[in-house]
Amino acid sequence: RHLTCMGECPGSIAFERLNGDYGFGYDPLFLPEGENRSFAEMAPEEKNRISHRARALEKLEDMIREKCSC
């Protein structure tokens, strides 16, 4: 059996690199919706609470709980 989930983190891309030493890749450019800081400016714990990966894992957890009689 396979379960697939998708997570989204709405936001915008800055035209130039912003401040912050955390993260990698697009983190210094990505501004999550409702935030005035880039992912690179957020502590990893903050970013990981709202990231697309975290949201996908939340959905997966719900799906597993629904389908599993654990």
HELIX and SHEET records of a PDB file:
HELIX    1   1 PHE A   39  GLU A   41  5                                   3    
HELIX    2   2 PRO A   44  ILE A   50  1                                   7    
HELIX    3   3 HIS A   52  LYS A   67  1                                  16    
SHEET    1   A 2 GLY A  11  ILE A  13  0                                        
SHEET    2   A 2 PHE A  30  PRO A  32 -1                                        
END                                                                             
